[in-house]
Amino acid sequence: MNFVRAIDPPYNTGNDFIYADNFMHSQEEENQQMGMYDEETGDRLFKNTDTNGRFHSDWCSMIYSRLMLARNLLTDEGGIFISIDDNEQENLKKCCDEVFETRCFLATFVWKRRASSQLDKSKCYTDHEYVLAYTGKTFQAFRGIDKDYKGYSNPDNDPRGPWTTNRKGL
């Protein structure tokens, strides 16, 4: 039986990304250990805003330790699926390639996260996110469903096999 884990890391949208995890020590203990507060005033010393020159580096440092923990939980025949948006998708892929090994990369799935699109501040539609999929070292294959080729044909003898125009109703 394959063991599959899915994680949903913070997307580095400019807000604090001190992430509520179920680790053995409290968030306060982690913040103190990381030097996140001024000992005298108790003020927070760090906020990961996009004006911070280490914006992506800080996020990568934070996510790396979580990926290492996830790797230790991943069985050899299992897989891990990590949801991310555009903010750090490229950096997450690089971290995952190092932690899980490039040869264990399965695919980047794109999934539509909402039925209606919403324009963001750049006037772009942001209705999708990504899911990076990595396998364990002895992963064989998914047991999915067979593709339904009804409606496909190969009128031009394409060597790649049957195809469709996806132009139904035209």
Phi and psi in radians as a Rosetta constraint file:
Dihedral C 1 N 2 CA 2 C 2 CIRCULARHARMONIC -1.362 0.35
Dihedral N 2 CA 2 C 2 N 3 CIRCULARHARMONIC 2.470 0.35
Dihedral C 2 N 3 CA 3 C 3 CIRCULARHARMONIC -1.851 0.35
Dihedral N 3 CA 3 C 3 N 4 CIRCULARHARMONIC 2.100 0.35
Dihedral C 3 N 4 CA 4 C 4 CIRCULARHARMONIC -2.103 0.35
Dihedral N 4 CA 4 C 4 N 5 CIRCULARHARMONIC 2.325 0.35
Dihedral C 4 N 5 CA 5 C 5 CIRCULARHARMONIC -2.026 0.35
Dihedral N 5 CA 5 C 5 N 6 CIRCULARHARMONIC 2.585 0.35
Dihedral C 5 N 6 CA 6 C 6 CIRCULARHARMONIC -2.256 0.35
Dihedral N 6 CA 6 C 6 N 7 CIRCULARHARMONIC 2.363 0.35
Dihedral C 6 N 7 CA 7 C 7 CIRCULARHARMONIC -2.195 0.35
Dihedral N 7 CA 7 C 7 N 8 CIRCULARHARMONIC 2.696 0.35
Dihedral C 7 N 8 CA 8 C 8 CIRCULARHARMONIC -2.258 0.35
Dihedral N 8 CA 8 C 8 N 9 CIRCULARHARMONIC 1.499 0.35
Dihedral C 8 N 9 CA 9 C 9 CIRCULARHARMONIC -1.278 0.35
Dihedral N 9 CA 9 C 9 N 10 CIRCULARHARMONIC 2.832 0.35
Dihedral C 9 N 10 CA 10 C 10 CIRCULARHARMONIC -1.111 0.35
Dihedral N 10 CA 10 C 10 N 11 CIRCULARHARMONIC 2.533 0.35
Dihedral C 10 N 11 CA 11 C 11 CIRCULARHARMONIC -1.572 0.35
Dihedral N 11 CA 11 C 11 N 12 CIRCULARHARMONIC 0.054 0.35
Dihedral C 11 N 12 CA 12 C 12 CIRCULARHARMONIC 0.996 0.35
Dihedral N 12 CA 12 C 12 N 13 CIRCULARHARMONIC 1.006 0.35
Dihedral C 12 N 13 CA 13 C 13 CIRCULARHARMONIC -1.611 0.35
Dihedral N 13 CA 13 C 13 N 14 CIRCULARHARMONIC 0.172 0.35
Dihedral C 13 N 14 CA 14 C 14 CIRCULARHARMONIC 1.781 0.35
Dihedral N 14 CA 14 C 14 N 15 CIRCULARHARMONIC -0.153 0.35
Dihedral C 14 N 15 CA 15 C 15 CIRCULARHARMONIC -1.561 0.35
Dihedral N 15 CA 15 C 15 N 16 CIRCULARHARMONIC 2.918 0.35
Dihedral C 15 N 16 CA 16 C 16 CIRCULARHARMONIC -0.999 0.35
Dihedral N 16 CA 16 C 16 N 17 CIRCULARHARMONIC 2.446 0.35
Dihedral C 16 N 17 CA 17 C 17 CIRCULARHARMONIC -2.058 0.35
Dihedral N 17 CA 17 C 17 N 18 CIRCULARHARMONIC 0.461 0.35
Dihedral C 17 N 18 CA 18 C 18 CIRCULARHARMONIC -1.167 0.35
Dihedral N 18 CA 18 C 18 N 19 CIRCULARHARMONIC 1.905 0.35
Dihedral C 18 N 19 CA 19 C 19 CIRCULARHARMONIC -1.686 0.35
Dihedral N 19 CA 19 C 19 N 20 CIRCULARHARMONIC 2.304 0.35
Dihedral C 19 N 20 CA 20 C 20 CIRCULARHARMONIC -1.281 0.35
Dihedral N 20 CA 20 C 20 N 21 CIRCULARHARMONIC 1.861 0.35
Dihedral C 20 N 21 CA 21 C 21 CIRCULARHARMONIC -2.000 0.35
Dihedral N 21 CA 21 C 21 N 22 CIRCULARHARMONIC 2.917 0.35
Dihedral C 21 N 22 CA 22 C 22 CIRCULARHARMONIC -1.762 0.35
Dihedral N 22 CA 22 C 22 N 23 CIRCULARHARMONIC 0.982 0.35
Dihedral C 22 N 23 CA 23 C 23 CIRCULARHARMONIC -1.539 0.35
Dihedral N 23 CA 23 C 23 N 24 CIRCULARHARMONIC 2.973 0.35
Dihedral C 23 N 24 CA 24 C 24 CIRCULARHARMONIC -1.234 0.35
Dihedral N 24 CA 24 C 24 N 25 CIRCULARHARMONIC -0.404 0.35
Dihedral C 24 N 25 CA 25 C 25 CIRCULARHARMONIC -1.872 0.35
Dihedral N 25 CA 25 C 25 N 26 CIRCULARHARMONIC 2.752 0.35
Dihedral C 25 N 26 CA 26 C 26 CIRCULARHARMONIC -1.321 0.35
Dihedral N 26 CA 26 C 26 N 27 CIRCULARHARMONIC 2.884 0.35
Dihedral C 26 N 27 CA 27 C 27 CIRCULARHARMONIC -1.067 0.35
Dihedral N 27 CA 27 C 27 N 28 CIRCULARHARMONIC -0.686 0.35
Dihedral C 27 N 28 CA 28 C 28 CIRCULARHARMONIC -1.071 0.35
Dihedral N 28 CA 28 C 28 N 29 CIRCULARHARMONIC -0.744 0.35
Dihedral C 28 N 29 CA 29 C 29 CIRCULARHARMONIC -1.121 0.35
Dihedral N 29 CA 29 C 29 N 30 CIRCULARHARMONIC -0.691 0.35
Dihedral C 29 N 30 CA 30 C 30 CIRCULARHARMONIC -1.152 0.35
Dihedral N 30 CA 30 C 30 N 31 CIRCULARHARMONIC -0.762 0.35
Dihedral C 30 N 31 CA 31 C 31 CIRCULARHARMONIC -1.067 0.35
Dihedral N 31 CA 31 C 31 N 32 CIRCULARHARMONIC -0.736 0.35
Dihedral C 31 N 32 CA 32 C 32 CIRCULARHARMONIC -1.126 0.35
Dihedral N 32 CA 32 C 32 N 33 CIRCULARHARMONIC -0.760 0.35
Dihedral C 32 N 33 CA 33 C 33 CIRCULARHARMONIC -1.084 0.35
Dihedral N 33 CA 33 C 33 N 34 CIRCULARHARMONIC -0.654 0.35
Dihedral C 33 N 34 CA 34 C 34 CIRCULARHARMONIC -1.471 0.35
Dihedral N 34 CA 34 C 34 N 35 CIRCULARHARMONIC -0.030 0.35
Dihedral C 34 N 35 CA 35 C 35 CIRCULARHARMONIC 1.215 0.35
Dihedral N 35 CA 35 C 35 N 36 CIRCULARHARMONIC 0.632 0.35
Dihedral C 35 N 36 CA 36 C 36 CIRCULARHARMONIC -1.388 0.35
Dihedral N 36 CA 36 C 36 N 37 CIRCULARHARMONIC -0.247 0.35
Dihedral C 36 N 37 CA 37 C 37 CIRCULARHARMONIC -2.205 0.35
Dihedral N 37 CA 37 C 37 N 38 CIRCULARHARMONIC 2.557 0.35
Dihedral C 37 N 38 CA 38 C 38 CIRCULARHARMONIC -1.233 0.35
Dihedral N 38 CA 38 C 38 N 39 CIRCULARHARMONIC 2.191 0.35
Dihedral C 38 N 39 CA 39 C 39 CIRCULARHARMONIC -1.119 0.35
Dihedral N 39 CA 39 C 39 N 40 CIRCULARHARMONIC -0.559 0.35
Dihedral C 39 N 40 CA 40 C 40 CIRCULARHARMONIC -1.404 0.35
Dihedral N 40 CA 40 C 40 N 41 CIRCULARHARMONIC -0.789 0.35
Dihedral C 40 N 41 CA 41 C 41 CIRCULARHARMONIC -1.722 0.35
Dihedral N 41 CA 41 C 41 N 42 CIRCULARHARMONIC -0.376 0.35
Dihedral C 41 N 42 CA 42 C 42 CIRCULARHARMONIC 1.392 0.35
Dihedral N 42 CA 42 C 42 N 43 CIRCULARHARMONIC 0.065 0.35
Dihedral C 42 N 43 CA 43 C 43 CIRCULARHARMONIC -1.260 0.35
Dihedral N 43 CA 43 C 43 N 44 CIRCULARHARMONIC 2.529 0.35
Dihedral C 43 N 44 CA 44 C 44 CIRCULARHARMONIC -1.201 0.35
Dihedral N 44 CA 44 C 44 N 45 CIRCULARHARMONIC 2.322 0.35
Dihedral C 44 N 45 CA 45 C 45 CIRCULARHARMONIC -1.636 0.35
Dihedral N 45 CA 45 C 45 N 46 CIRCULARHARMONIC -0.201 0.35
Dihedral C 45 N 46 CA 46 C 46 CIRCULARHARMONIC -2.503 0.35
Dihedral N 46 CA 46 C 46 N 47 CIRCULARHARMONIC 2.306 0.35
Dihedral C 46 N 47 CA 47 C 47 CIRCULARHARMONIC -2.373 0.35
Dihedral N 47 CA 47 C 47 N 48 CIRCULARHARMONIC 2.303 0.35
Dihedral C 47 N 48 CA 48 C 48 CIRCULARHARMONIC -1.560 0.35
Dihedral N 48 CA 48 C 48 N 49 CIRCULARHARMONIC 1.372 0.35
Dihedral C 48 N 49 CA 49 C 49 CIRCULARHARMONIC -1.621 0.35
Dihedral N 49 CA 49 C 49 N 50 CIRCULARHARMONIC 2.805 0.35
Dihedral C 49 N 50 CA 50 C 50 CIRCULARHARMONIC -1.224 0.35
Dihedral N 50 CA 50 C 50 N 51 CIRCULARHARMONIC -0.118 0.35
Dihedral C 50 N 51 CA 51 C 51 CIRCULARHARMONIC -1.506 0.35
Dihedral N 51 CA 51 C 51 N 52 CIRCULARHARMONIC -0.190 0.35
Dihedral C 51 N 52 CA 52 C 52 CIRCULARHARMONIC -1.245 0.35
Dihedral N 52 CA 52 C 52 N 53 CIRCULARHARMONIC 2.220 0.35
Dihedral C 52 N 53 CA 53 C 53 CIRCULARHARMONIC -1.095 0.35
Dihedral N 53 CA 53 C 53 N 54 CIRCULARHARMONIC -0.310 0.35
Dihedral C 53 N 54 CA 54 C 54 CIRCULARHARMONIC -1.878 0.35
Dihedral N 54 CA 54 C 54 N 55 CIRCULARHARMONIC 0.438 0.35
Dihedral C 54 N 55 CA 55 C 55 CIRCULARHARMONIC -0.867 0.35
Dihedral N 55 CA 55 C 55 N 56 CIRCULARHARMONIC -0.958 0.35
Dihedral C 55 N 56 CA 56 C 56 CIRCULARHARMONIC -1.335 0.35
Dihedral N 56 CA 56 C 56 N 57 CIRCULARHARMONIC -0.642 0.35
Dihedral C 56 N 57 CA 57 C 57 CIRCULARHARMONIC -1.087 0.35
Dihedral N 57 CA 57 C 57 N 58 CIRCULARHARMONIC -0.747 0.35
Dihedral C 57 N 58 CA 58 C 58 CIRCULARHARMONIC -1.090 0.35
Dihedral N 58 CA 58 C 58 N 59 CIRCULARHARMONIC -0.727 0.35
Dihedral C 58 N 59 CA 59 C 59 CIRCULARHARMONIC -1.128 0.35
Dihedral N 59 CA 59 C 59 N 60 CIRCULARHARMONIC -0.773 0.35
Dihedral C 59 N 60 CA 60 C 60 CIRCULARHARMONIC -1.077 0.35
Dihedral N 60 CA 60 C 60 N 61 CIRCULARHARMONIC -0.704 0.35
Dihedral C 60 N 61 CA 61 C 61 CIRCULARHARMONIC -1.101 0.35
Dihedral N 61 CA 61 C 61 N 62 CIRCULARHARMONIC -0.697 0.35
Dihedral C 61 N 62 CA 62 C 62 CIRCULARHARMONIC -1.181 0.35
Dihedral N 62 CA 62 C 62 N 63 CIRCULARHARMONIC -0.776 0.35
Dihedral C 62 N 63 CA 63 C 63 CIRCULARHARMONIC -1.322 0.35
Dihedral N 63 CA 63 C 63 N 64 CIRCULARHARMONIC -0.503 0.35
Dihedral C 63 N 64 CA 64 C 64 CIRCULARHARMONIC -1.004 0.35
Dihedral N 64 CA 64 C 64 N 65 CIRCULARHARMONIC -0.817 0.35
Dihedral C 64 N 65 CA 65 C 65 CIRCULARHARMONIC -1.141 0.35
Dihedral N 65 CA 65 C 65 N 66 CIRCULARHARMONIC -0.584 0.35
Dihedral C 65 N 66 CA 66 C 66 CIRCULARHARMONIC -1.233 0.35
Dihedral N 66 CA 66 C 66 N 67 CIRCULARHARMONIC -0.642 0.35
Dihedral C 66 N 67 CA 67 C 67 CIRCULARHARMONIC -1.164 0.35
Dihedral N 67 CA 67 C 67 N 68 CIRCULARHARMONIC -0.672 0.35
Dihedral C 67 N 68 CA 68 C 68 CIRCULARHARMONIC -1.092 0.35
Dihedral N 68 CA 68 C 68 N 69 CIRCULARHARMONIC -0.730 0.35
Dihedral C 68 N 69 CA 69 C 69 CIRCULARHARMONIC -1.100 0.35
Dihedral N 69 CA 69 C 69 N 70 CIRCULARHARMONIC -0.773 0.35
Dihedral C 69 N 70 CA 70 C 70 CIRCULARHARMONIC -1.081 0.35
Dihedral N 70 CA 70 C 70 N 71 CIRCULARHARMONIC -0.696 0.35
Dihedral C 70 N 71 CA 71 C 71 CIRCULARHARMONIC -1.069 0.35
Dihedral N 71 CA 71 C 71 N 72 CIRCULARHARMONIC -0.684 0.35
Dihedral C 71 N 72 CA 72 C 72 CIRCULARHARMONIC -1.181 0.35
Dihedral N 72 CA 72 C 72 N 73 CIRCULARHARMONIC -0.411 0.35
Dihedral C 72 N 73 CA 73 C 73 CIRCULARHARMONIC -1.550 0.35
Dihedral N 73 CA 73 C 73 N 74 CIRCULARHARMONIC -0.294 0.35
Dihedral C 73 N 74 CA 74 C 74 CIRCULARHARMONIC -1.327 0.35
Dihedral N 74 CA 74 C 74 N 75 CIRCULARHARMONIC 2.224 0.35
Dihedral C 74 N 75 CA 75 C 75 CIRCULARHARMONIC -1.348 0.35
Dihedral N 75 CA 75 C 75 N 76 CIRCULARHARMONIC 2.777 0.35
Dihedral C 75 N 76 CA 76 C 76 CIRCULARHARMONIC -1.050 0.35
Dihedral N 76 CA 76 C 76 N 77 CIRCULARHARMONIC -0.595 0.35
Dihedral C 76 N 77 CA 77 C 77 CIRCULARHARMONIC -1.684 0.35
Dihedral N 77 CA 77 C 77 N 78 CIRCULARHARMONIC 0.112 0.35
Dihedral C 77 N 78 CA 78 C 78 CIRCULARHARMONIC -1.626 0.35
Dihedral N 78 CA 78 C 78 N 79 CIRCULARHARMONIC -2.914 0.35
Dihedral C 78 N 79 CA 79 C 79 CIRCULARHARMONIC -2.655 0.35
Dihedral N 79 CA 79 C 79 N 80 CIRCULARHARMONIC 2.781 0.35
Dihedral C 79 N 80 CA 80 C 80 CIRCULARHARMONIC -2.294 0.35
Dihedral N 80 CA 80 C 80 N 81 CIRCULARHARMONIC 2.425 0.35
Dihedral C 80 N 81 CA 81 C 81 CIRCULARHARMONIC -2.156 0.35
Dihedral N 81 CA 81 C 81 N 82 CIRCULARHARMONIC 2.164 0.35
Dihedral C 81 N 82 CA 82 C 82 CIRCULARHARMONIC -2.130 0.35
Dihedral N 82 CA 82 C 82 N 83 CIRCULARHARMONIC 2.052 0.35
Dihedral C 82 N 83 CA 83 C 83 CIRCULARHARMONIC -1.484 0.35
Dihedral N 83 CA 83 C 83 N 84 CIRCULARHARMONIC 2.392 0.35
Dihedral C 83 N 84 CA 84 C 84 CIRCULARHARMONIC -2.707 0.35
Dihedral N 84 CA 84 C 84 N 85 CIRCULARHARMONIC 2.704 0.35
Dihedral C 84 N 85 CA 85 C 85 CIRCULARHARMONIC -1.797 0.35
Dihedral N 85 CA 85 C 85 N 86 CIRCULARHARMONIC -2.917 0.35
Dihedral C 85 N 86 CA 86 C 86 CIRCULARHARMONIC -1.145 0.35
Dihedral N 86 CA 86 C 86 N 87 CIRCULARHARMONIC -0.441 0.35
Dihedral C 86 N 87 CA 87 C 87 CIRCULARHARMONIC -0.995 0.35
Dihedral N 87 CA 87 C 87 N 88 CIRCULARHARMONIC -0.737 0.35
Dihedral C 87 N 88 CA 88 C 88 CIRCULARHARMONIC -2.327 0.35
Dihedral N 88 CA 88 C 88 N 89 CIRCULARHARMONIC 0.276 0.35
Dihedral C 88 N 89 CA 89 C 89 CIRCULARHARMONIC -0.986 0.35
Dihedral N 89 CA 89 C 89 N 90 CIRCULARHARMONIC -0.805 0.35
Dihedral C 89 N 90 CA 90 C 90 CIRCULARHARMONIC -1.114 0.35
Dihedral N 90 CA 90 C 90 N 91 CIRCULARHARMONIC -0.750 0.35
Dihedral C 90 N 91 CA 91 C 91 CIRCULARHARMONIC -1.232 0.35
Dihedral N 91 CA 91 C 91 N 92 CIRCULARHARMONIC -0.649 0.35
Dihedral C 91 N 92 CA 92 C 92 CIRCULARHARMONIC -1.082 0.35
Dihedral N 92 CA 92 C 92 N 93 CIRCULARHARMONIC -0.722 0.35
Dihedral C 92 N 93 CA 93 C 93 CIRCULARHARMONIC -1.053 0.35
Dihedral N 93 CA 93 C 93 N 94 CIRCULARHARMONIC -0.745 0.35
Dihedral C 93 N 94 CA 94 C 94 CIRCULARHARMONIC -1.130 0.35
Dihedral N 94 CA 94 C 94 N 95 CIRCULARHARMONIC -0.756 0.35
Dihedral C 94 N 95 CA 95 C 95 CIRCULARHARMONIC -1.101 0.35
Dihedral N 95 CA 95 C 95 N 96 CIRCULARHARMONIC -0.781 0.35
Dihedral C 95 N 96 CA 96 C 96 CIRCULARHARMONIC -1.125 0.35
Dihedral N 96 CA 96 C 96 N 97 CIRCULARHARMONIC -0.679 0.35
Dihedral C 96 N 97 CA 97 C 97 CIRCULARHARMONIC -1.046 0.35
Dihedral N 97 CA 97 C 97 N 98 CIRCULARHARMONIC -0.636 0.35
Dihedral C 97 N 98 CA 98 C 98 CIRCULARHARMONIC -1.298 0.35
Dihedral N 98 CA 98 C 98 N 99 CIRCULARHARMONIC -0.788 0.35
Dihedral C 98 N 99 CA 99 C 99 CIRCULARHARMONIC -1.287 0.35
Dihedral N 99 CA 99 C 99 N 100 CIRCULARHARMONIC -0.833 0.35
Dihedral C 99 N 100 CA 100 C 100 CIRCULARHARMONIC -1.656 0.35
Dihedral N 100 CA 100 C 100 N 101 CIRCULARHARMONIC -0.150 0.35
Dihedral C 100 N 101 CA 101 C 101 CIRCULARHARMONIC 1.413 0.35
Dihedral N 101 CA 101 C 101 N 102 CIRCULARHARMONIC 2.369 0.35
Dihedral C 101 N 102 CA 102 C 102 CIRCULARHARMONIC -1.002 0.35
Dihedral N 102 CA 102 C 102 N 103 CIRCULARHARMONIC -0.647 0.35
Dihedral C 102 N 103 CA 103 C 103 CIRCULARHARMONIC -1.135 0.35
Dihedral N 103 CA 103 C 103 N 104 CIRCULARHARMONIC -0.316 0.35
Dihedral C 103 N 104 CA 104 C 104 CIRCULARHARMONIC -1.643 0.35
Dihedral N 104 CA 104 C 104 N 105 CIRCULARHARMONIC 0.039 0.35
Dihedral C 104 N 105 CA 105 C 105 CIRCULARHARMONIC -1.206 0.35
Dihedral N 105 CA 105 C 105 N 106 CIRCULARHARMONIC 2.217 0.35
Dihedral C 105 N 106 CA 106 C 106 CIRCULARHARMONIC -1.693 0.35
Dihedral N 106 CA 106 C 106 N 107 CIRCULARHARMONIC -0.970 0.35
Dihedral C 106 N 107 CA 107 C 107 CIRCULARHARMONIC -3.012 0.35
Dihedral N 107 CA 107 C 107 N 108 CIRCULARHARMONIC 2.833 0.35
Dihedral C 107 N 108 CA 108 C 108 CIRCULARHARMONIC -1.917 0.35
Dihedral N 108 CA 108 C 108 N 109 CIRCULARHARMONIC 1.981 0.35
Dihedral C 108 N 109 CA 109 C 109 CIRCULARHARMONIC -1.601 0.35
Dihedral N 109 CA 109 C 109 N 110 CIRCULARHARMONIC 2.470 0.35
Dihedral C 109 N 110 CA 110 C 110 CIRCULARHARMONIC -1.867 0.35
Dihedral N 110 CA 110 C 110 N 111 CIRCULARHARMONIC 2.256 0.35
Dihedral C 110 N 111 CA 111 C 111 CIRCULARHARMONIC -2.259 0.35
Dihedral N 111 CA 111 C 111 N 112 CIRCULARHARMONIC 2.449 0.35
Dihedral C 111 N 112 CA 112 C 112 CIRCULARHARMONIC -1.408 0.35
Dihedral N 112 CA 112 C 112 N 113 CIRCULARHARMONIC 2.048 0.35
Dihedral C 112 N 113 CA 113 C 113 CIRCULARHARMONIC -1.604 0.35
Dihedral N 113 CA 113 C 113 N 114 CIRCULARHARMONIC -0.176 0.35
Dihedral C 113 N 114 CA 114 C 114 CIRCULARHARMONIC -2.568 0.35
Dihedral N 114 CA 114 C 114 N 115 CIRCULARHARMONIC 2.662 0.35
Dihedral C 114 N 115 CA 115 C 115 CIRCULARHARMONIC -1.272 0.35
Dihedral N 115 CA 115 C 115 N 116 CIRCULARHARMONIC -0.627 0.35
Dihedral C 115 N 116 CA 116 C 116 CIRCULARHARMONIC -2.011 0.35
Dihedral N 116 CA 116 C 116 N 117 CIRCULARHARMONIC 2.458 0.35
Dihedral C 116 N 117 CA 117 C 117 CIRCULARHARMONIC -1.404 0.35
Dihedral N 117 CA 117 C 117 N 118 CIRCULARHARMONIC 2.646 0.35
Dihedral C 117 N 118 CA 118 C 118 CIRCULARHARMONIC -2.227 0.35
Dihedral N 118 CA 118 C 118 N 119 CIRCULARHARMONIC 2.262 0.35
Dihedral C 118 N 119 CA 119 C 119 CIRCULARHARMONIC -1.253 0.35
Dihedral N 119 CA 119 C 119 N 120 CIRCULARHARMONIC 2.355 0.35
Dihedral C 119 N 120 CA 120 C 120 CIRCULARHARMONIC -1.617 0.35
Dihedral N 120 CA 120 C 120 N 121 CIRCULARHARMONIC -3.001 0.35
Dihedral C 120 N 121 CA 121 C 121 CIRCULARHARMONIC -1.080 0.35
Dihedral N 121 CA 121 C 121 N 122 CIRCULARHARMONIC -0.372 0.35
Dihedral C 121 N 122 CA 122 C 122 CIRCULARHARMONIC -1.586 0.35
Dihedral N 122 CA 122 C 122 N 123 CIRCULARHARMONIC 0.084 0.35
Dihedral C 122 N 123 CA 123 C 123 CIRCULARHARMONIC 1.187 0.35
Dihedral N 123 CA 123 C 123 N 124 CIRCULARHARMONIC 0.466 0.35
Dihedral C 123 N 124 CA 124 C 124 CIRCULARHARMONIC -1.830 0.35
Dihedral N 124 CA 124 C 124 N 125 CIRCULARHARMONIC 2.581 0.35
Dihedral C 124 N 125 CA 125 C 125 CIRCULARHARMONIC -1.324 0.35
Dihedral N 125 CA 125 C 125 N 126 CIRCULARHARMONIC 2.294 0.35
Dihedral C 125 N 126 CA 126 C 126 CIRCULARHARMONIC -2.149 0.35
Dihedral N 126 CA 126 C 126 N 127 CIRCULARHARMONIC 1.235 0.35
Dihedral C 126 N 127 CA 127 C 127 CIRCULARHARMONIC -1.895 0.35
Dihedral N 127 CA 127 C 127 N 128 CIRCULARHARMONIC 0.224 0.35
Dihedral C 127 N 128 CA 128 C 128 CIRCULARHARMONIC -2.353 0.35
Dihedral N 128 CA 128 C 128 N 129 CIRCULARHARMONIC 2.813 0.35
Dihedral C 128 N 129 CA 129 C 129 CIRCULARHARMONIC -2.423 0.35
Dihedral N 129 CA 129 C 129 N 130 CIRCULARHARMONIC 3.118 0.35
Dihedral C 129 N 130 CA 130 C 130 CIRCULARHARMONIC -2.068 0.35
Dihedral N 130 CA 130 C 130 N 131 CIRCULARHARMONIC 2.663 0.35
Dihedral C 130 N 131 CA 131 C 131 CIRCULARHARMONIC -2.232 0.35
Dihedral N 131 CA 131 C 131 N 132 CIRCULARHARMONIC 1.975 0.35
Dihedral C 131 N 132 CA 132 C 132 CIRCULARHARMONIC -1.492 0.35
Dihedral N 132 CA 132 C 132 N 133 CIRCULARHARMONIC 2.287 0.35
Dihedral C 132 N 133 CA 133 C 133 CIRCULARHARMONIC -2.074 0.35
Dihedral N 133 CA 133 C 133 N 134 CIRCULARHARMONIC 2.216 0.35
Dihedral C 133 N 134 CA 134 C 134 CIRCULARHARMONIC -2.210 0.35
Dihedral N 134 CA 134 C 134 N 135 CIRCULARHARMONIC 2.623 0.35
Dihedral C 134 N 135 CA 135 C 135 CIRCULARHARMONIC -1.918 0.35
Dihedral N 135 CA 135 C 135 N 136 CIRCULARHARMONIC 2.855 0.35
Dihedral C 135 N 136 CA 136 C 136 CIRCULARHARMONIC -1.290 0.35
Dihedral N 136 CA 136 C 136 N 137 CIRCULARHARMONIC 3.077 0.35
Dihedral C 136 N 137 CA 137 C 137 CIRCULARHARMONIC -1.208 0.35
Dihedral N 137 CA 137 C 137 N 138 CIRCULARHARMONIC -0.421 0.35
Dihedral C 137 N 138 CA 138 C 138 CIRCULARHARMONIC -2.048 0.35
Dihedral N 138 CA 138 C 138 N 139 CIRCULARHARMONIC 0.350 0.35
Dihedral C 138 N 139 CA 139 C 139 CIRCULARHARMONIC -0.981 0.35
Dihedral N 139 CA 139 C 139 N 140 CIRCULARHARMONIC 2.342 0.35
Dihedral C 139 N 140 CA 140 C 140 CIRCULARHARMONIC -1.666 0.35
Dihedral N 140 CA 140 C 140 N 141 CIRCULARHARMONIC -1.209 0.35
Dihedral C 140 N 141 CA 141 C 141 CIRCULARHARMONIC -2.950 0.35
Dihedral N 141 CA 141 C 141 N 142 CIRCULARHARMONIC 2.807 0.35
Dihedral C 141 N 142 CA 142 C 142 CIRCULARHARMONIC -1.382 0.35
Dihedral N 142 CA 142 C 142 N 143 CIRCULARHARMONIC 2.602 0.35
Dihedral C 142 N 143 CA 143 C 143 CIRCULARHARMONIC -1.744 0.35
Dihedral N 143 CA 143 C 143 N 144 CIRCULARHARMONIC 1.444 0.35
Dihedral C 143 N 144 CA 144 C 144 CIRCULARHARMONIC -1.650 0.35
Dihedral N 144 CA 144 C 144 N 145 CIRCULARHARMONIC -2.882 0.35
Dihedral C 144 N 145 CA 145 C 145 CIRCULARHARMONIC -1.759 0.35
Dihedral N 145 CA 145 C 145 N 146 CIRCULARHARMONIC 2.619 0.35
Dihedral C 145 N 146 CA 146 C 146 CIRCULARHARMONIC -1.204 0.35
Dihedral N 146 CA 146 C 146 N 147 CIRCULARHARMONIC 2.505 0.35
Dihedral C 146 N 147 CA 147 C 147 CIRCULARHARMONIC -1.197 0.35
Dihedral N 147 CA 147 C 147 N 148 CIRCULARHARMONIC 2.407 0.35
Dihedral C 147 N 148 CA 148 C 148 CIRCULARHARMONIC -1.534 0.35
Dihedral N 148 CA 148 C 148 N 149 CIRCULARHARMONIC 1.933 0.35
Dihedral C 148 N 149 CA 149 C 149 CIRCULARHARMONIC -1.617 0.35
Dihedral N 149 CA 149 C 149 N 150 CIRCULARHARMONIC 0.226 0.35
Dihedral C 149 N 150 CA 150 C 150 CIRCULARHARMONIC -1.087 0.35
Dihedral N 150 CA 150 C 150 N 151 CIRCULARHARMONIC 2.250 0.35
Dihedral C 150 N 151 CA 151 C 151 CIRCULARHARMONIC 1.672 0.35
Dihedral N 151 CA 151 C 151 N 152 CIRCULARHARMONIC -0.137 0.35
Dihedral C 151 N 152 CA 152 C 152 CIRCULARHARMONIC -1.625 0.35
Dihedral N 152 CA 152 C 152 N 153 CIRCULARHARMONIC 2.614 0.35
Dihedral C 152 N 153 CA 153 C 153 CIRCULARHARMONIC -2.643 0.35
Dihedral N 153 CA 153 C 153 N 154 CIRCULARHARMONIC 3.107 0.35
Dihedral C 153 N 154 CA 154 C 154 CIRCULARHARMONIC -2.420 0.35
Dihedral N 154 CA 154 C 154 N 155 CIRCULARHARMONIC 1.141 0.35
Dihedral C 154 N 155 CA 155 C 155 CIRCULARHARMONIC -1.152 0.35
Dihedral N 155 CA 155 C 155 N 156 CIRCULARHARMONIC -0.383 0.35
Dihedral C 155 N 156 CA 156 C 156 CIRCULARHARMONIC -1.864 0.35
Dihedral N 156 CA 156 C 156 N 157 CIRCULARHARMONIC 0.271 0.35
Dihedral C 156 N 157 CA 157 C 157 CIRCULARHARMONIC 0.945 0.35
Dihedral N 157 CA 157 C 157 N 158 CIRCULARHARMONIC 0.724 0.35
Dihedral C 157 N 158 CA 158 C 158 CIRCULARHARMONIC -1.060 0.35
Dihedral N 158 CA 158 C 158 N 159 CIRCULARHARMONIC 2.244 0.35
Dihedral C 158 N 159 CA 159 C 159 CIRCULARHARMONIC -1.128 0.35
Dihedral N 159 CA 159 C 159 N 160 CIRCULARHARMONIC -0.292 0.35
Dihedral C 159 N 160 CA 160 C 160 CIRCULARHARMONIC -1.400 0.35
Dihedral N 160 CA 160 C 160 N 161 CIRCULARHARMONIC -0.166 0.35
Dihedral C 160 N 161 CA 161 C 161 CIRCULARHARMONIC 1.822 0.35
Dihedral N 161 CA 161 C 161 N 162 CIRCULARHARMONIC -2.924 0.35
Dihedral C 161 N 162 CA 162 C 162 CIRCULARHARMONIC -1.044 0.35
Dihedral N 162 CA 162 C 162 N 163 CIRCULARHARMONIC 2.582 0.35
Dihedral C 162 N 163 CA 163 C 163 CIRCULARHARMONIC -2.569 0.35
Dihedral N 163 CA 163 C 163 N 164 CIRCULARHARMONIC 2.947 0.35
Dihedral C 163 N 164 CA 164 C 164 CIRCULARHARMONIC -2.463 0.35
Dihedral N 164 CA 164 C 164 N 165 CIRCULARHARMONIC 2.705 0.35
Dihedral C 164 N 165 CA 165 C 165 CIRCULARHARMONIC -1.486 0.35
Dihedral N 165 CA 165 C 165 N 166 CIRCULARHARMONIC -0.217 0.35
Dihedral C 165 N 166 CA 166 C 166 CIRCULARHARMONIC 1.010 0.35
Dihedral N 166 CA 166 C 166 N 167 CIRCULARHARMONIC 0.508 0.35
Dihedral C 166 N 167 CA 167 C 167 CIRCULARHARMONIC -1.966 0.35
Dihedral N 167 CA 167 C 167 N 168 CIRCULARHARMONIC 0.835 0.35
Dihedral C 167 N 168 CA 168 C 168 CIRCULARHARMONIC -1.081 0.35
Dihedral N 168 CA 168 C 168 N 169 CIRCULARHARMONIC 2.395 0.35
Dihedral C 168 N 169 CA 169 C 169 CIRCULARHARMONIC 1.498 0.35
Dihedral N 169 CA 169 C 169 N 170 CIRCULARHARMONIC 0.017 0.35
